[in-house]
Amino acid sequence: MGPPKKSKKVFLFLDIRKSMIIIPEYNRKENMKYCQGPQCHTYDTKDRKRGPKGNKVNQTRRRSNFYYMGGNVCSMQCQDDWFKQFGEQALNYFGRITQPKIMEEHNSWRKTYRWGYGDNEDRHIIYNMCTGEERTITEEQYYDNNYTLNTV
């Protein structure tokens, strides 16, 4: 008898790098941003404390996303601080309203959603705030930011 026959074995290798959960871009360290509140570092909270034990200092909050002022400040307090310091300057730069805006029949259309109850089905509508008129629209039109019935 000769040497024993080697059986062919098939191995399935799983590339662990491909099966891991991919961390979204916004969680990456380089995509972190600082709160734009001018006084953020002065508020004494645990998450603002940085440094070694015994030598802690408060620091502006740094996160991947914020929920106030269009995603630029960490809290309503920081939003208020920002507006107190820069609000006047921002209004002057972007322009102030010098005459009242008037809602009329032709410019008062708003998209809304009617929930269905019982036999009625849910529907997307466009509603005139002045006349109370409703028009059914498609779901695509509802989510289309450019779709409007406003004439002005």
C-alpha positions in Angstrom: 0.0 0.0 0.0 1.2 3.4 -0.7 0.8 6.5 1.3 -2.8 7.3 2.3 -4.8 9.4 -0.1 -5.2 13.0 0.8 -8.8 14.1 0.7 -9.5 17.4 -0.8 -10.8 19.8 1.8 -12.6 22.9 0.9 -12.2 25.8 3.3 -14.5 28.8 3.3 -12.6 31.9 4.4 -14.7 34.8 5.5 -13.1 38.2 5.2 -14.0 39.8 8.5 -13.3 43.2 7.1 -16.1 42.9 4.6 -18.6 41.6 7.1 -18.1 44.2 9.8 -20.6 47.0 10.2 -19.3 50.0 8.3 -19.2 53.1 10.4 -21.0 56.0 8.5 -18.9 58.9 7.3 -20.3 61.3 9.9 -19.0 59.3 12.8 -15.4 59.6 11.6 -13.1 61.7 13.7 -12.3 64.1 10.9 -16.0 64.9 10.4 -16.5 66.0 14.0 -17.4 69.7 14.4 -17.4 72.2 17.2 -20.4 73.9 18.7 -20.5 77.5 17.3 -21.9 78.9 20.5 -19.5 81.7 21.7 -20.0 80.8 25.4 -20.2 77.0 25.0 -17.0 76.3 26.9 -18.2 78.3 29.9 -21.1 76.0 30.8 -20.0 73.4 33.4 -21.1 70.0 32.3 -19.4 66.6 32.4 -19.1 66.2 28.6 -17.3 69.5 28.3 -14.5 68.5 30.8 -11.2 67.5 29.2 -7.8 66.8 30.5 -6.0 64.6 33.1 -7.4 64.1 36.6 -6.7 67.1 38.7 -6.2 69.4 35.7 -9.6 69.3 34.0 -10.7 72.3 31.9 -14.0 73.0 30.1 -13.9 72.8 26.3 -16.3 73.6 23.5 -18.4 70.5 22.7 -17.3 68.5 19.7 -19.8 66.1 18.0 -20.6 64.7 14.6 -24.0 66.4 14.5 -25.9 69.0 16.5 -29.7 69.6 16.6 -30.0 73.4 17.0 -29.5 76.3 14.6 -29.3 74.2 11.5 -26.9 71.7 13.1 -24.3 74.2 14.2 -24.8 74.5 18.0 -25.3 72.0 20.8 -28.1 73.5 22.8 -30.7 76.2 22.9 -28.5 78.1 25.3 -25.7 78.1 22.8 -28.1 79.1 20.1 -29.3 82.0 22.2 -25.7 83.1 22.9 -24.9 83.0 19.2 -27.9 85.1 18.3 -27.2 87.6 21.0 -23.7 88.1 19.7 -24.2 87.7 15.9 -27.9 88.0 15.2 -27.9 91.7 14.4 -24.9 91.3 12.1 -26.6 88.4 10.3 -29.8 90.3 9.8 -27.9 93.2 8.4 -25.9 91.0 6.1 -28.7 88.9 4.7 -31.3 91.7 4.6 -34.1 92.8 6.8 -37.8 92.7 5.9 -38.9 96.2 5.4 -42.5 95.6 4.5 -45.0 93.0 5.8 -45.5 89.8 3.9 -49.2 89.3 3.0 -50.8 85.9 2.6 -53.2 85.9 -0.2 -55.2 83.3 -2.1 -52.5 82.8 -4.8 -49.6 82.3 -2.3 -51.1 80.4 0.5 -50.9 76.7 -0.7 -49.3 74.3 1.8 -48.5 70.6 1.5 -50.0 68.5 4.2 -51.1 64.9 4.9 -54.5 63.6 5.8 -54.5 60.4 7.9 -57.2 57.9 7.0 -59.6 56.6 9.5 -62.0 53.7 9.1 -62.7 53.3 5.3 -60.9 56.5 4.4 -57.3 56.0 3.2 -54.4 58.2 3.9 -53.7 60.9 1.3 -51.3 63.7 0.5 -52.9 67.0 -0.3 -52.1 70.6 -1.0 -54.2 72.9 1.0 -55.0 76.6 0.5 -54.8 78.4 3.9 -57.1 81.2 2.8 -59.9 79.5 0.9 -59.8 76.0 2.5 -59.5 74.3 -0.9 -57.8 70.9 -1.0 -56.2 69.2 -3.9 -54.9 65.6 -3.8 -51.3 65.2 -4.9 -49.1 62.2 -5.3 -46.6 61.1 -2.7 -43.8 62.1 -5.1 -45.2 65.6 -5.5 -45.5 65.8 -1.7 -41.8 65.0 -1.1 -40.7 67.2 -4.1 -39.4 70.4 -2.6 -39.8 72.2 -5.9 -43.5 71.3 -6.4 -45.9 74.1 -5.5 -49.1 75.7 -6.7 -48.0 79.1 -5.6 -48.2 81.6 -8.5 -45.9 84.3 -7.0 
